[in-house]
């Protein structure tokens, strides 16, 4: 499989699904790793949460 088709398979799910099972098995792992998170991993992710307000600052006032 060409390098262009490998990259396309990583980026385009429809293209990837059109590949034979053997071709999908031969695809190297995406260099960024898994793009799917389990429910547990998602529950442990806190990057998008805002910290609780303090007595000095709140979400509605500037500090």
CHARMM internal coordinates of N, CA and C (Angstrom, degrees):
IC EDIT
DIST 1 N 1 CA 1.4515
DIST 1 CA 1 C 1.5258
ANGL 1 N 1 CA 1 C 107.58
DIST 1 C 2 N 1.3199
ANGL 1 CA 1 C 2 N 116.10
DIHE 1 N 1 CA 1 C 2 N 137.59
DIST 2 N 2 CA 1.4601
ANGL 1 C 2 N 2 CA 120.26
DIHE 1 CA 1 C 2 N 2 CA -178.71
DIST 2 CA 2 C 1.5270
ANGL 2 N 2 CA 2 C 110.58
DIHE 1 C 2 N 2 CA 2 C -70.64
DIST 2 C 3 N 1.3199
ANGL 2 CA 2 C 3 N 115.00
DIHE 2 N 2 CA 2 C 3 N 158.69
DIST 3 N 3 CA 1.4596
ANGL 2 C 3 N 3 CA 120.67
DIHE 2 CA 2 C 3 N 3 CA 179.11
DIST 3 CA 3 C 1.5392
ANGL 3 N 3 CA 3 C 109.95
DIHE 2 C 3 N 3 CA 3 C -61.61
DIST 3 C 4 N 1.3326
ANGL 3 CA 3 C 4 N 116.48
DIHE 3 N 3 CA 3 C 4 N -37.80
DIST 4 N 4 CA 1.4590
ANGL 3 C 4 N 4 CA 120.27
DIHE 3 CA 3 C 4 N 4 CA 179.18
DIST 4 CA 4 C 1.5268
ANGL 4 N 4 CA 4 C 111.14
DIHE 3 C 4 N 4 CA 4 C -62.79
DIST 4 C 5 N 1.3373
ANGL 4 CA 4 C 5 N 117.53
DIHE 4 N 4 CA 4 C 5 N -41.24
DIST 5 N 5 CA 1.4676
ANGL 4 C 5 N 5 CA 120.57
DIHE 4 CA 4 C 5 N 5 CA 179.43
DIST 5 CA 5 C 1.5255
ANGL 5 N 5 CA 5 C 111.82
DIHE 4 C 5 N 5 CA 5 C -70.40
DIST 5 C 6 N 1.3226
ANGL 5 CA 5 C 6 N 117.04
DIHE 5 N 5 CA 5 C 6 N -33.04
DIST 6 N 6 CA 1.4705
ANGL 5 C 6 N 6 CA 119.90
DIHE 5 CA 5 C 6 N 6 CA 176.20
DIST 6 CA 6 C 1.5163
ANGL 6 N 6 CA 6 C 109.43
DIHE 5 C 6 N 6 CA 6 C -63.24
DIST 6 C 7 N 1.3273
ANGL 6 CA 6 C 7 N 116.52
DIHE 6 N 6 CA 6 C 7 N -47.57
DIST 7 N 7 CA 1.4674
ANGL 6 C 7 N 7 CA 120.64
DIHE 6 CA 6 C 7 N 7 CA 180.00
DIST 7 CA 7 C 1.5217
ANGL 7 N 7 CA 7 C 109.95
DIHE 6 C 7 N 7 CA 7 C -63.54
DIST 7 C 8 N 1.3261
ANGL 7 CA 7 C 8 N 116.94
DIHE 7 N 7 CA 7 C 8 N -41.66
DIST 8 N 8 CA 1.4636
ANGL 7 C 8 N 8 CA 120.16
DIHE 7 CA 7 C 8 N 8 CA 178.49
DIST 8 CA 8 C 1.5253
ANGL 8 N 8 CA 8 C 110.94
DIHE 7 C 8 N 8 CA 8 C -62.10
DIST 8 C 9 N 1.3275
ANGL 8 CA 8 C 9 N 116.55
DIHE 8 N 8 CA 8 C 9 N -40.44
DIST 9 N 9 CA 1.4671
ANGL 8 C 9 N 9 CA 120.28
DIHE 8 CA 8 C 9 N 9 CA 178.91
DIST 9 CA 9 C 1.5231
ANGL 9 N 9 CA 9 C 111.14
DIHE 8 C 9 N 9 CA 9 C -64.15
DIST 9 C 10 N 1.3274
ANGL 9 CA 9 C 10 N 117.28
DIHE 9 N 9 CA 9 C 10 N -35.68
DIST 10 N 10 CA 1.4672
ANGL 9 C 10 N 10 CA 120.70
DIHE 9 CA 9 C 10 N 10 CA 177.20
DIST 10 CA 10 C 1.5214
ANGL 10 N 10 CA 10 C 110.70
DIHE 9 C 10 N 10 CA 10 C -66.04
DIST 10 C 11 N 1.3345
ANGL 10 CA 10 C 11 N 117.05
DIHE 10 N 10 CA 10 C 11 N -38.33
DIST 11 N 11 CA 1.4593
ANGL 10 C 11 N 11 CA 121.11
DIHE 10 CA 10 C 11 N 11 CA -172.58
DIST 11 CA 11 C 1.5240
ANGL 11 N 11 CA 11 C 114.22
DIHE 10 C 11 N 11 CA 11 C -91.56
DIST 11 C 12 N 1.3278
ANGL 11 CA 11 C 12 N 117.66
DIHE 11 N 11 CA 11 C 12 N -27.99
DIST 12 N 12 CA 1.4669
ANGL 11 C 12 N 12 CA 121.97
DIHE 11 CA 11 C 12 N 12 CA -170.67
DIST 12 CA 12 C 1.5271
ANGL 12 N 12 CA 12 C 110.18
DIHE 11 C 12 N 12 CA 12 C -116.21
DIST 12 C 13 N 1.3227
ANGL 12 CA 12 C 13 N 116.07
DIHE 12 N 12 CA 12 C 13 N 101.49
DIST 13 N 13 CA 1.4695
ANGL 12 C 13 N 13 CA 120.14
DIHE 12 CA 12 C 13 N 13 CA -177.17
DIST 13 CA 13 C 1.5235
ANGL 13 N 13 CA 13 C 112.10
DIHE 12 C 13 N 13 CA 13 C -61.06
DIST 13 C 14 N 1.3411
ANGL 13 CA 13 C 14 N 117.55
DIHE 13 N 13 CA 13 C 14 N -38.24
DIST 14 N 14 CA 1.4646
ANGL 13 C 14 N 14 CA 119.93
DIHE 13 CA 13 C 14 N 14 CA 178.83
DIST 14 CA 14 C 1.5278
ANGL 14 N 14 CA 14 C 111.06
DIHE 13 C 14 N 14 CA 14 C -61.79
DIST 14 C 15 N 1.3259
ANGL 14 CA 14 C 15 N 116.95
DIHE 14 N 14 CA 14 C 15 N -43.33
DIST 15 N 15 CA 1.4623
ANGL 14 C 15 N 15 CA 120.67
DIHE 14 CA 14 C 15 N 15 CA 177.66
DIST 15 CA 15 C 1.5239
ANGL 15 N 15 CA 15 C 110.30
DIHE 14 C 15 N 15 CA 15 C -63.25
DIST 15 C 16 N 1.3257
ANGL 15 CA 15 C 16 N 116.00
DIHE 15 N 15 CA 15 C 16 N -43.70
DIST 16 N 16 CA 1.4694
ANGL 15 C 16 N 16 CA 121.28
DIHE 15 CA 15 C 16 N 16 CA -179.37
DIST 16 CA 16 C 1.5208
ANGL 16 N 16 CA 16 C 111.26
DIHE 15 C 16 N 16 CA 16 C -60.03
DIST 16 C 17 N 1.3316
ANGL 16 CA 16 C 17 N 117.06
DIHE 16 N 16 CA 16 C 17 N -40.54
DIST 17 N 17 CA 1.4589
ANGL 16 C 17 N 17 CA 120.96
DIHE 16 CA 16 C 17 N 17 CA -179.34
DIST 17 CA 17 C 1.5254
ANGL 17 N 17 CA 17 C 112.10
DIHE 16 C 17 N 17 CA 17 C -69.41
DIST 17 C 18 N 1.3372
ANGL 17 CA 17 C 18 N 117.66
DIHE 17 N 17 CA 17 C 18 N -23.56
DIST 18 N 18 CA 1.4586
ANGL 17 C 18 N 18 CA 121.21
DIHE 17 CA 17 C 18 N 18 CA 178.45
DIST 18 CA 18 C 1.5240
ANGL 18 N 18 CA 18 C 112.29
DIHE 17 C 18 N 18 CA 18 C -78.83
DIST 18 C 19 N 1.3216
ANGL 18 CA 18 C 19 N 117.80
DIHE 18 N 18 CA 18 C 19 N -13.65
DIST 19 N 19 CA 1.4550
ANGL 18 C 19 N 19 CA 121.04
DIHE 18 CA 18 C 19 N 19 CA 177.56
DIST 19 CA 19 C 1.5212
ANGL 19 N 19 CA 19 C 109.49
DIHE 18 C 19 N 19 CA 19 C -71.88
DIST 19 C 20 N 1.3149
ANGL 19 CA 19 C 20 N 115.34
DIHE 19 N 19 CA 19 C 20 N 153.64
DIST 20 N 20 CA 1.4627
ANGL 19 C 20 N 20 CA 119.10
DIHE 19 CA 19 C 20 N 20 CA 175.89
DIST 20 CA 20 C 1.5313
ANGL 20 N 20 CA 20 C 108.65
DIHE 19 C 20 N 20 CA 20 C -69.37
DIST 20 C 21 N 1.3105
ANGL 20 CA 20 C 21 N 115.81
DIHE 20 N 20 CA 20 C 21 N 162.19
DIST 21 N 21 CA 1.4717
ANGL 20 C 21 N 21 CA 120.40
DIHE 20 CA 20 C 21 N 21 CA 178.83
DIST 21 CA 21 C 1.5268
ANGL 21 N 21 CA 21 C 110.00
DIHE 20 C 21 N 21 CA 21 C -58.53
DIST 21 C 22 N 1.3168
ANGL 21 CA 21 C 22 N 116.64
DIHE 21 N 21 CA 21 C 22 N -40.22
DIST 22 N 22 CA 1.4670
ANGL 21 C 22 N 22 CA 121.20
DIHE 21 CA 21 C 22 N 22 CA 179.45
DIST 22 CA 22 C 1.5260
ANGL 22 N 22 CA 22 C 110.51
DIHE 21 C 22 N 22 CA 22 C -62.93
DIST 22 C 23 N 1.3402
ANGL 22 CA 22 C 23 N 117.04
DIHE 22 N 22 CA 22 C 23 N -43.57
DIST 23 N 23 CA 1.4711
ANGL 22 C 23 N 23 CA 120.32
DIHE 22 CA 22 C 23 N 23 CA 179.19
DIST 23 CA 23 C 1.5291
ANGL 23 N 23 CA 23 C 110.87
DIHE 22 C 23 N 23 CA 23 C -63.81
DIST 23 C 24 N 1.3324
ANGL 23 CA 23 C 24 N 117.39
DIHE 23 N 23 CA 23 C 24 N -41.35
DIST 24 N 24 CA 1.4706
ANGL 23 C 24 N 24 CA 120.29
DIHE 23 CA 23 C 24 N 24 CA 177.83
DIST 24 CA 24 C 1.5266
ANGL 24 N 24 CA 24 C 110.77
DIHE 23 C 24 N 24 CA 24 C -63.73
DIST 24 C 25 N 1.3266
ANGL 24 CA 24 C 25 N 117.07
DIHE 24 N 24 CA 24 C 25 N -38.01
DIST 25 N 25 CA 1.4655
ANGL 24 C 25 N 25 CA 120.38
DIHE 24 CA 24 C 25 N 25 CA 178.43
DIST 25 CA 25 C 1.5239
ANGL 25 N 25 CA 25 C 112.12
DIHE 24 C 25 N 25 CA 25 C -65.42
DIST 25 C 26 N 1.3341
ANGL 25 CA 25 C 26 N 116.59
DIHE 25 N 25 CA 25 C 26 N -28.13
DIST 26 N 26 CA 1.4665
ANGL 25 C 26 N 26 CA 121.18
DIHE 25 CA 25 C 26 N 26 CA -178.17
DIST 26 CA 26 C 1.5288
ANGL 26 N 26 CA 26 C 112.98
DIHE 25 C 26 N 26 CA 26 C -85.48
DIST 26 C 27 N 1.3315
ANGL 26 CA 26 C 27 N 117.25
DIHE 26 N 26 CA 26 C 27 N -10.60
DIST 27 N 27 CA 1.4669
ANGL 26 C 27 N 27 CA 119.27
DIHE 26 CA 26 C 27 N 27 CA 179.65
DIST 27 CA 27 C 1.5266
ANGL 27 N 27 CA 27 C 110.23
DIHE 26 C 27 N 27 CA 27 C -64.59
DIST 27 C 28 N 1.3294
ANGL 27 CA 27 C 28 N 117.23
DIHE 27 N 27 CA 27 C 28 N 132.02
DIST 28 N 28 CA 1.4625
ANGL 27 C 28 N 28 CA 118.68
DIHE 27 CA 27 C 28 N 28 CA 174.48
DIST 28 CA 28 C 1.5290
ANGL 28 N 28 CA 28 C 109.60
DIHE 27 C 28 N 28 CA 28 C -68.63
DIST 28 C 29 N 1.3148
ANGL 28 CA 28 C 29 N 115.99
DIHE 28 N 28 CA 28 C 29 N 157.72
DIST 29 N 29 CA 1.4557
ANGL 28 C 29 N 29 CA 120.95
DIHE 28 CA 28 C 29 N 29 CA 178.79
DIST 29 CA 29 C 1.5217
ANGL 29 N 29 CA 29 C 109.01
DIHE 28 C 29 N 29 CA 29 C -64.37
DIST 29 C 30 N 1.3094
ANGL 29 CA 29 C 30 N 116.08
DIHE 29 N 29 CA 29 C 30 N 142.33
DIST 30 N 30 CA 1.4643
ANGL 29 C 30 N 30 CA 121.31
DIHE 29 CA 29 C 30 N 30 CA 178.25
DIST 30 CA 30 C 1.5315
ANGL 30 N 30 CA 30 C 108.18
DIHE 29 C 30 N 30 CA 30 C -60.67
DIST 30 C 31 N 1.3405
ANGL 30 CA 30 C 31 N 118.10
DIHE 30 N 30 CA 30 C 31 N 134.76
DIST 31 N 31 CA 1.4661
ANGL 30 C 31 N 31 CA 119.79
DIHE 30 CA 30 C 31 N 31 CA -176.86
DIST 31 CA 31 C 1.5248
ANGL 31 N 31 CA 31 C 113.91
DIHE 30 C 31 N 31 CA 31 C -63.05
DIST 31 C 32 N 1.3209
ANGL 31 CA 31 C 32 N 118.07
DIHE 31 N 31 CA 31 C 32 N -22.41
DIST 32 N 32 CA 1.4633
ANGL 31 C 32 N 32 CA 120.23
DIHE 31 CA 31 C 32 N 32 CA 178.65
DIST 32 CA 32 C 1.5250
ANGL 32 N 32 CA 32 C 111.47
DIHE 31 C 32 N 32 CA 32 C -83.31
DIST 32 C 33 N 1.3191
ANGL 32 CA 32 C 33 N 116.81
DIHE 32 N 32 CA 32 C 33 N -6.20
DIST 33 N 33 CA 1.4539
ANGL 32 C 33 N 33 CA 120.27
DIHE 32 CA 32 C 33 N 33 CA -179.23
DIST 33 CA 33 C 1.5124
ANGL 33 N 33 CA 33 C 111.47
DIHE 32 C 33 N 33 CA 33 C 87.46
DIST 33 C 34 N 1.2976
ANGL 33 CA 33 C 34 N 115.65
DIHE 33 N 33 CA 33 C 34 N -165.34
DIST 34 N 34 CA 1.4588
ANGL 33 C 34 N 34 CA 121.74
DIHE 33 CA 33 C 34 N 34 CA -177.35
DIST 34 CA 34 C 1.5182
ANGL 34 N 34 CA 34 C 110.49
DIHE 33 C 34 N 34 CA 34 C -66.07
DIST 34 C 35 N 1.3269
ANGL 34 CA 34 C 35 N 115.74
DIHE 34 N 34 CA 34 C 35 N 139.57
DIST 35 N 35 CA 1.4564
ANGL 34 C 35 N 35 CA 119.70
DIHE 34 CA 34 C 35 N 35 CA 176.78
DIST 35 CA 35 C 1.5252
ANGL 35 N 35 CA 35 C 110.80
DIHE 34 C 35 N 35 CA 35 C -102.70
DIST 35 C 36 N 1.3013
ANGL 35 CA 35 C 36 N 116.84
DIHE 35 N 35 CA 35 C 36 N 0.75
DIST 36 N 36 CA 1.4582
ANGL 35 C 36 N 36 CA 122.16
DIHE 35 CA 35 C 36 N 36 CA 179.68
DIST 36 CA 36 C 1.5222
ANGL 36 N 36 CA 36 C 109.20
DIHE 35 C 36 N 36 CA 36 C -102.81
DIST 36 C 37 N 1.3061
ANGL 36 CA 36 C 37 N 116.72
DIHE 36 N 36 CA 36 C 37 N 137.04
DIST 37 N 37 CA 1.4578
ANGL 36 C 37 N 37 CA 121.53
DIHE 36 CA 36 C 37 N 37 CA 174.37
DIST 37 CA 37 C 1.5134
ANGL 37 N 37 CA 37 C 108.67
DIHE 36 C 37 N 37 CA 37 C -111.01
DIST 37 C 38 N 1.3274
ANGL 37 CA 37 C 38 N 115.16
DIHE 37 N 37 CA 37 C 38 N 138.77
DIST 38 N 38 CA 1.4577
ANGL 37 C 38 N 38 CA 119.02
DIHE 37 CA 37 C 38 N 38 CA 173.52
DIST 38 CA 38 C 1.5254
ANGL 38 N 38 CA 38 C 108.01
DIHE 37 C 38 N 38 CA 38 C -72.30
DIST 38 C 39 N 1.3195
ANGL 38 CA 38 C 39 N 117.44
DIHE 38 N 38 CA 38 C 39 N 164.82
DIST 39 N 39 CA 1.4594
ANGL 38 C 39 N 39 CA 120.68
DIHE 38 CA 38 C 39 N 39 CA 177.16
DIST 39 CA 39 C 1.5195
ANGL 39 N 39 CA 39 C 110.85
DIHE 38 C 39 N 39 CA 39 C -59.29
DIST 39 C 40 N 1.3318
ANGL 39 CA 39 C 40 N 116.65
DIHE 39 N 39 CA 39 C 40 N -37.09
DIST 40 N 40 CA 1.4658
ANGL 39 C 40 N 40 CA 120.31
DIHE 39 CA 39 C 40 N 40 CA 179.59
DIST 40 CA 40 C 1.5276
ANGL 40 N 40 CA 40 C 110.92
DIHE 39 C 40 N 40 CA 40 C -66.44
DIST 40 C 41 N 1.3519
ANGL 40 CA 40 C 41 N 116.69
DIHE 40 N 40 CA 40 C 41 N -44.58
DIST 41 N 41 CA 1.4648
ANGL 40 C 41 N 41 CA 119.75
DIHE 40 CA 40 C 41 N 41 CA 178.38
DIST 41 CA 41 C 1.5230
ANGL 41 N 41 CA 41 C 111.03
DIHE 40 C 41 N 41 CA 41 C -62.70
DIST 41 C 42 N 1.3190
ANGL 41 CA 41 C 42 N 116.30
DIHE 41 N 41 CA 41 C 42 N -40.84
DIST 42 N 42 CA 1.4476
ANGL 41 C 42 N 42 CA 120.25
DIHE 41 CA 41 C 42 N 42 CA 179.38
DIST 42 CA 42 C 1.5288
ANGL 42 N 42 CA 42 C 110.85
DIHE 41 C 42 N 42 CA 42 C -65.54
DIST 42 C 43 N 1.3204
ANGL 42 CA 42 C 43 N 116.95
DIHE 42 N 42 CA 42 C 43 N -38.60
DIST 43 N 43 CA 1.4582
ANGL 42 C 43 N 43 CA 120.90
DIHE 42 CA 42 C 43 N 43 CA 178.23
DIST 43 CA 43 C 1.5173
ANGL 43 N 43 CA 43 C 112.85
DIHE 42 C 43 N 43 CA 43 C -66.18
DIST 43 C 44 N 1.3431
ANGL 43 CA 43 C 44 N 116.75
DIHE 43 N 43 CA 43 C 44 N -29.34
DIST 44 N 44 CA 1.4588
ANGL 43 C 44 N 44 CA 120.77
DIHE 43 CA 43 C 44 N 44 CA 179.41
DIST 44 CA 44 C 1.5240
ANGL 44 N 44 CA 44 C 112.67
DIHE 43 C 44 N 44 CA 44 C -83.17
DIST 44 C 45 N 1.3074
ANGL 44 CA 44 C 45 N 117.53
DIHE 44 N 44 CA 44 C 45 N -13.89
DIST 45 N 45 CA 1.4660
ANGL 44 C 45 N 45 CA 120.60
DIHE 44 CA 44 C 45 N 45 CA -179.41
DIST 45 CA 45 C 1.5204
ANGL 45 N 45 CA 45 C 108.78
DIHE 44 C 45 N 45 CA 45 C -74.10
DIST 45 C 46 N 1.3167
ANGL 45 CA 45 C 46 N 116.41
DIHE 45 N 45 CA 45 C 46 N 129.03
DIST 46 N 46 CA 1.4563
ANGL 45 C 46 N 46 CA 119.53
DIHE 45 CA 45 C 46 N 46 CA -178.78
DIST 46 CA 46 C 1.5213
ANGL 46 N 46 CA 46 C 111.58
DIHE 45 C 46 N 46 CA 46 C -126.67
DIST 46 C 47 N 1.3148
ANGL 46 CA 46 C 47 N 118.30
DIHE 46 N 46 CA 46 C 47 N 10.33
DIST 47 N 47 CA 1.4532
ANGL 46 C 47 N 47 CA 121.27
DIHE 46 CA 46 C 47 N 47 CA -176.55
DIST 47 CA 47 C 1.5164
ANGL 47 N 47 CA 47 C 113.87
DIHE 46 C 47 N 47 CA 47 C -61.70
DIST 47 C 48 N 1.3110
ANGL 47 CA 47 C 48 N 118.33
DIHE 47 N 47 CA 47 C 48 N -26.29
DIST 48 N 48 CA 1.4525
ANGL 47 C 48 N 48 CA 120.67
DIHE 47 CA 47 C 48 N 48 CA -177.45
DIST 48 CA 48 C 1.5186
ANGL 48 N 48 CA 48 C 114.09
DIHE 47 C 48 N 48 CA 48 C -96.25
DIST 48 C 49 N 1.3027
ANGL 48 CA 48 C 49 N 117.31
DIHE 48 N 48 CA 48 C 49 N -0.26
DIST 49 N 49 CA 1.4633
ANGL 48 C 49 N 49 CA 119.94
DIHE 48 CA 48 C 49 N 49 CA -177.66
DIST 49 CA 49 C 1.5225
ANGL 49 N 49 CA 49 C 111.14
DIHE 48 C 49 N 49 CA 49 C -85.87
DIST 49 C 50 N 1.3249
ANGL 49 CA 49 C 50 N 116.06
DIHE 49 N 49 CA 49 C 50 N 143.83
DIST 50 N 50 CA 1.4593
ANGL 49 C 50 N 50 CA 120.25
DIHE 49 CA 49 C 50 N 50 CA 175.47
DIST 50 CA 50 C 1.5219
ANGL 50 N 50 CA 50 C 108.46
DIHE 49 C 50 N 50 CA 50 C -89.14
DIST 50 C 51 N 1.3199
ANGL 50 CA 50 C 51 N 116.94
DIHE 50 N 50 CA 50 C 51 N 144.07
DIST 51 N 51 CA 1.4705
ANGL 50 C 51 N 51 CA 118.69
DIHE 50 CA 50 C 51 N 51 CA 178.10
DIST 51 CA 51 C 1.5299
ANGL 51 N 51 CA 51 C 109.57
DIHE 50 C 51 N 51 CA 51 C -69.04
DIST 51 C 52 N 1.3208
ANGL 51 CA 51 C 52 N 116.43
DIHE 51 N 51 CA 51 C 52 N 155.18
DIST 52 N 52 CA 1.4711
ANGL 51 C 52 N 52 CA 118.71
DIHE 51 CA 51 C 52 N 52 CA 178.79
DIST 52 CA 52 C 1.5306
ANGL 52 N 52 CA 52 C 110.03
DIHE 51 C 52 N 52 CA 52 C -65.45
DIST 52 C 53 N 1.3244
ANGL 52 CA 52 C 53 N 118.42
DIHE 52 N 52 CA 52 C 53 N 150.00
DIST 53 N 53 CA 1.4681
ANGL 52 C 53 N 53 CA 120.38
DIHE 52 CA 52 C 53 N 53 CA 179.61
DIST 53 CA 53 C 1.5253
ANGL 53 N 53 CA 53 C 110.68
DIHE 52 C 53 N 53 CA 53 C -67.22
DIST 53 C 54 N 1.3117
ANGL 53 CA 53 C 54 N 114.90
DIHE 53 N 53 CA 53 C 54 N 150.97
DIST 54 N 54 CA 1.4606
ANGL 53 C 54 N 54 CA 120.16
DIHE 53 CA 53 C 54 N 54 CA 176.44
DIST 54 CA 54 C 1.5289
ANGL 54 N 54 CA 54 C 107.98
DIHE 53 C 54 N 54 CA 54 C -104.35
DIST 54 C 55 N 1.3224
ANGL 54 CA 54 C 55 N 116.29
DIHE 54 N 54 CA 54 C 55 N 177.07
DIST 55 N 55 CA 1.4633
ANGL 54 C 55 N 55 CA 119.62
DIHE 54 CA 54 C 55 N 55 CA 178.33
DIST 55 CA 55 C 1.5307
ANGL 55 N 55 CA 55 C 110.90
DIHE 54 C 55 N 55 CA 55 C -69.96
DIST 55 C 56 N 1.3354
ANGL 55 CA 55 C 56 N 116.86
DIHE 55 N 55 CA 55 C 56 N -24.93
DIST 56 N 56 CA 1.4523
ANGL 55 C 56 N 56 CA 120.32
DIHE 55 CA 55 C 56 N 56 CA -177.73
DIST 56 CA 56 C 1.5184
ANGL 56 N 56 CA 56 C 112.59
DIHE 55 C 56 N 56 CA 56 C -86.87
DIST 56 C 57 N 1.3175
ANGL 56 CA 56 C 57 N 116.67
DIHE 56 N 56 CA 56 C 57 N -29.79
DIST 57 N 57 CA 1.4647
ANGL 56 C 57 N 57 CA 121.25
DIHE 56 CA 56 C 57 N 57 CA -177.63
DIST 57 CA 57 C 1.5186
ANGL 57 N 57 CA 57 C 109.84
DIHE 56 C 57 N 57 CA 57 C -130.97
DIST 57 C 58 N 1.2806
ANGL 57 CA 57 C 58 N 116.03
DIHE 57 N 57 CA 57 C 58 N 150.23
DIST 58 N 58 CA 1.4588
ANGL 57 C 58 N 58 CA 120.73
DIHE 57 CA 57 C 58 N 58 CA 171.50
DIST 58 CA 58 C 1.5185
ANGL 58 N 58 CA 58 C 107.66
DIHE 57 C 58 N 58 CA 58 C -137.79
DIST 58 C 59 N 1.2968
ANGL 58 CA 58 C 59 N 116.99
DIHE 58 N 58 CA 58 C 59 N 168.45
DIST 59 N 59 CA 1.4572
ANGL 58 C 59 N 59 CA 121.31
DIHE 58 CA 58 C 59 N 59 CA -178.79
DIST 59 CA 59 C 1.5277
ANGL 59 N 59 CA 59 C 111.82
DIHE 58 C 59 N 59 CA 59 C -63.74
DIST 59 C 60 N 1.3140
ANGL 59 CA 59 C 60 N 118.13
DIHE 59 N 59 CA 59 C 60 N -30.06
DIST 60 N 60 CA 1.4577
ANGL 59 C 60 N 60 CA 120.52
DIHE 59 CA 59 C 60 N 60 CA -174.83
DIST 60 CA 60 C 1.5169
ANGL 60 N 60 CA 60 C 113.36
DIHE 59 C 60 N 60 CA 60 C -90.40
DIST 60 C 61 N 1.3122
ANGL 60 CA 60 C 61 N 118.99
DIHE 60 N 60 CA 60 C 61 N -9.96
DIST 61 N 61 CA 1.4689
ANGL 60 C 61 N 61 CA 120.65
DIHE 60 CA 60 C 61 N 61 CA 179.53
DIST 61 CA 61 C 1.5293
ANGL 61 N 61 CA 61 C 109.37
DIHE 60 C 61 N 61 CA 61 C -120.44
DIST 61 C 62 N 1.2955
ANGL 61 CA 61 C 62 N 114.69
DIHE 61 N 61 CA 61 C 62 N 153.78
DIST 62 N 62 CA 1.4735
ANGL 61 C 62 N 62 CA 118.62
DIHE 61 CA 61 C 62 N 62 CA 177.58
DIST 62 CA 62 C 1.5209
ANGL 62 N 62 CA 62 C 109.35
DIHE 61 C 62 N 62 CA 62 C -86.81
DIST 62 C 63 N 1.2939
ANGL 62 CA 62 C 63 N 115.92
DIHE 62 N 62 CA 62 C 63 N 154.15
DIST 63 N 63 CA 1.4675
ANGL 62 C 63 N 63 CA 121.24
DIHE 62 CA 62 C 63 N 63 CA -177.55
DIST 63 CA 63 C 1.5028
ANGL 63 N 63 CA 63 C 110.45
DIHE 62 C 63 N 63 CA 63 C -99.60
END
COOR INIT
IC SEED 1 N 1 CA 1 C
IC BUILD
